[in-house]
Amino acid sequence: MISSEAWFASKRMLPPKNLIKPVEKTKPSRTLFYRFLSTKNTSSSPIVELRQYHLHPSQTAHYIQQTSISSPLRTNHLPLALFAYPETGSLPLNTAFHLYHYPGGLSERSMLRTQLAKETEWKEYLKTVKGCMMQQRSGIFVEATNGLDDVKGLKHYVDNPQEYSSATQSTKSIIELRKYQLQLGYDTVPKFISVYSQALPYKLRAPNTHPTTELVTVLVSDVGSLNTVYEVWKHGGSGVNDADGGILMHCGMEAMEQSRQASRGIREWREGIAEIAKL
């Protein structure tokens, strides 16, 4: 199953740390996937955590305000890659979306979150927002970007915040999260990666693709929902220079639609999606 999980209004994509911006019947295929991607101990291999907080509609503004105020505390302790909320799509509205990249894996995540939990200021922040949340969800993913030359991955974003902060903080920029829910099985994810990696370059190089469209990363579930794959795309914001040398700003929704229409005309991508749909 393929779905557009949500289009996010991007409120915070890897800014400088001092910036405040408002805002199952079969066994998991985990073992084979680890072997497919890496031979390292997964407790120390890089992971990505996706956290989703479903907020009460009457408390969303309060949550965003308090989270913005505490932003430096969060980013000084945790490797926050993205903070956003849905504009439209299949995710419930009023959902706070956090994406963290832990180069040191599960052990680093445990250490950093334990340290943060001891901070008095953090404890006070949690008291102010606890009543805003109706449900919390967390999932652990690994990046499946090996061999995808056109995808820089989250580490590049974390290491180069100044390269993207001005574009992604624009109100015209959006983050698109696309979900592929695959069948259970030990070989499903490797098959997906094989087909996807062959078809993706044709999509990225499709004529008339919007210049601001960029595939940020590809994530595969490790803890949580099994055999789930997410694409994270960025559309809109700062683009090419105009005739006078100024920077043009582009609407993310329009950029996304232009790029999607462009890819639909590419035979290799359509054939790849047709194979993926069988999984």
C-alpha positions in Angstrom: 0.0 0.0 0.0 1.3 3.4 -0.9 -0.1 6.6 0.6 0.7 10.2 1.1 0.8 10.2 4.9 0.8 14.0 5.3 2.1 17.2 3.9 3.8 19.1 6.6 4.1 22.8 7.1 7.8 22.9 7.8 8.5 24.9 10.9 12.0 23.7 11.8 14.4 21.8 9.5 17.8 21.8 11.0 18.3 25.4 12.1 21.2 26.7 14.2 20.8 25.4 17.7 20.0 28.8 19.2 17.2 29.5 16.8 13.6 29.6 18.0 11.0 29.2 15.3 7.3 29.2 16.2 5.5 26.8 14.9 1.5 -10.5 13.3 1.6 -13.8 11.9 5.2 -13.9 10.6 8.4 -12.9 12.3 9.8 -9.4 11.6 12.1 -9.1 8.7 14.5 -7.2 10.9 17.4 -9.6 11.0 17.7 -9.9 7.2 17.4 -6.1 6.8 20.2 -5.5 9.2 22.3 -7.9 7.2 21.2 -6.1 4.0 22.2 -2.7 5.2 25.0 -3.1 7.6 26.9 -5.6 9.7 27.4 -3.3 12.6 25.9 -3.8 16.1 22.5 -2.1 15.8 22.7 -0.7 19.3 25.4 1.7 18.0 24.5 2.0 14.3 22.7 5.2 13.3 18.9 5.3 13.8 16.1 7.8 13.3 13.3 8.2 15.7 9.9 9.5 14.5 7.7 10.8 17.4 4.1 11.9 16.9 2.1 13.7 19.5 -1.6 14.0 18.8 -2.7 17.3 20.4 -6.1 18.5 21.6 -7.3 21.1 19.1 -7.9 23.7 21.9 -4.3 23.2 23.2 -2.3 23.1 20.0 -1.4 26.8 20.0 -0.2 26.5 23.7 1.9 23.5 22.9 3.6 25.2 19.9 4.3 28.3 22.0 5.8 26.4 24.9 7.8 24.1 22.6 9.2 27.1 20.7 10.3 28.7 24.0 12.0 25.5 25.0 13.6 24.9 21.6 17.2 25.7 22.6 17.0 23.2 25.5 15.7 20.5 23.2 18.3 21.1 20.4 21.2 21.4 22.9 20.5 17.9 24.2 18.8 16.0 21.3 19.7 15.7 17.6 16.5 17.2 16.3 16.2 17.0 12.5 12.7 18.2 12.0 9.8 19.7 13.9 6.6 20.1 11.9 2.8 19.6 11.9 0.4 18.4 9.2 -1.2 20.8 6.8 -3.2 18.1 5.1 -3.0 14.4 4.4 -3.9 11.2 6.2 -2.3 12.0 9.5 -4.7 13.6 12.1 -4.4 17.4 12.1 -3.0 18.9 15.3 -0.2 16.3 15.4 3.3 17.5 16.4 5.9 15.6 14.4 9.5 15.2 15.6 12.3 13.5 13.7 15.6 12.8 15.5 18.8 11.4 14.0 21.0 9.5 16.4 24.4 8.6 14.8 25.3 6.5 17.9 22.1 4.4 17.7 19.9 3.2 20.5 22.6 3.6 23.1 23.1 7.3 22.2 19.4 7.8 22.3 19.0 6.3 25.7 22.0 8.3 27.1 20.8 11.7 25.7 17.2 11.3 26.7 18.3 10.2 30.2 20.4 13.3 30.5 17.7 15.6 29.3 15.2 14.1 31.7 17.3 15.3 34.6 17.1 19.0 33.6 14.9 21.1 35.8 13.9 23.3 32.9 12.8 20.3 30.9 10.7 19.0 33.7 9.0 22.3 33.9 8.4 22.3 30.2 6.8 18.8 30.4 4.4 20.0 33.1 3.2 22.8 30.9 2.5 20.6 27.8 1.5 17.3 29.3 -2.2 18.3 29.2 -2.0 19.2 25.5 -1.3 15.7 24.4 -4.0 13.0 23.8 -1.7 10.4 22.4 2.0 9.8 21.9 3.7 7.5 19.4 7.3 6.7 18.7 9.0 4.5 16.1 12.6 3.7 15.3 13.8 3.7 11.7 17.0 3.2 9.8 18.0 5.2 6.8 18.1 3.2 3.5 20.2 5.6 1.6 23.2 3.5 0.8 23.6 3.4 -3.0 21.2 6.3 -3.5 23.7 8.8 -4.8 21.1 11.6 -5.1 20.0 11.4 -1.5 22.2 13.1 1.0 20.5 11.7 4.1 19.7 13.2 7.5 23.3 13.4 8.6 24.1 15.9 5.9 21.3 18.0 7.1 22.4 17.8 10.7 26.0 18.6 9.8 25.1 21.5 7.5 22.1 23.4 9.1 23.0 26.7 7.5 22.7 25.1 4.1 19.0 24.5 4.5 17.7 26.6 7.4 16.7 29.6 5.4 14.7 27.6 2.8 12.9 25.2 5.1 11.9 27.9 7.6 10.0 29.7 4.9 6.2 29.5 5.2 6.2 28.5 1.5 8.3 25.4 2.1 6.6 22.0 3.0 7.8 18.6 3.9 6.0 15.7 2.3 6.0 12.3 4.0 5.1 9.4 1.7 4.4 6.0 3.2 4.8 2.5 1.7 3.3 -0.3 3.8 4.8 -3.5 2.6 3.7 -7.1 3.1 5.3 -9.0 6.0 8.2 -11.3 5.1 11.9 -11.6 5.4 12.7 -10.6 1.8 10.1 -7.8 1.3 12.3 -4.9 2.3 15.4 -6.0 0.3 13.2 -6.4 -2.8 11.7 -2.9 -2.3 15.2 -1.4 -1.9 16.4 -3.2 -5.1 13.5 -2.0 -7.2 13.3 1.5 -5.7 17.0 2.2 -6.1 16.9 1.4 -9.8 13.8 3.5 -10.5 14.5 6.5 -8.3 17.1 8.2 -10.4 14.7 8.4 -13.3 12.1 10.2 -11.1 14.7 12.6 -9.7 15.9 13.6 -13.2 12.4 13.8 -14.8 12.1 16.8 -17.1 10.1 19.7 -15.5 10.7 18.5 -11.9 10.6 21.6 -9.7 14.1 22.9 -8.8 13.2 23.0 -5.1 12.1 19.4 -4.9 14.6 17.3 -2.9 14.4 13.8 -1.4 15.7 14.2 2.1 15.9 10.6 3.1 14.3 7.1 2.9 13.4 5.4 6.2 12.7 1.8 6.9 11.0 0.7 10.2 13.0 -1.1 12.8 11.0 -0.8 16.0 7.2 -0.3 15.6 5.1 -1.0 12.5 6.9 -3.7 10.5 8.0 -3.3 6.9 7.1 0.4 6.7 9.0 2.7 4.4 8.8 6.5 4.5 10.1 8.9 1.9 10.8 12.4 3.3 10.7 15.1 0.6 11.1 18.9 0.7 9.3 21.2 -1.7 9.3 24.9 -2.2 11.1 27.7 -0.3 14.2 29.3 -1.8 14.8 28.3 -5.4 16.8 29.5 -8.4 17.8 33.1 -9.0 15.5 35.3 -11.1 16.7 37.4 -14.0 17.8 40.2 -11.7 19.9 37.9 -9.5 17.3 37.7 -6.7 16.2 34.5 -4.9 12.8 33.3 -5.9 10.5 31.8 -3.3 8.3 29.0 -4.4 5.1 27.6 -2.9 5.7 24.1 -1.6 2.3 22.6 -2.6 2.7 23.8 -6.1 6.2 22.6 -6.4 5.2 19.2 -5.0 2.4 18.8 -7.6 4.6 19.9 -10.5 7.3 17.3 -9.5 4.7 14.6 -9.1 3.2 15.3 -12.5 6.7 15.2 -14.0 7.5 11.8 -12.5 4.3 10.3 -13.7 5.5 10.7 -17.3 8.6 8.7 -16.8 8.2 5.1 -17.9 11.0 3.6 -15.7 9.5 5.2 -12.6 6.0 3.9 -13.4 7.3 0.4 -14.0 9.2 0.6 -10.7 6.1 1.7 -8.8 4.1 -1.1 -10.4 6.6 -3.7 -9.0 6.6 -2.0 -5.6 2.8 -2.1 -5.5 3.0 -6.0 -5.6 5.0 -5.9 -2.3 
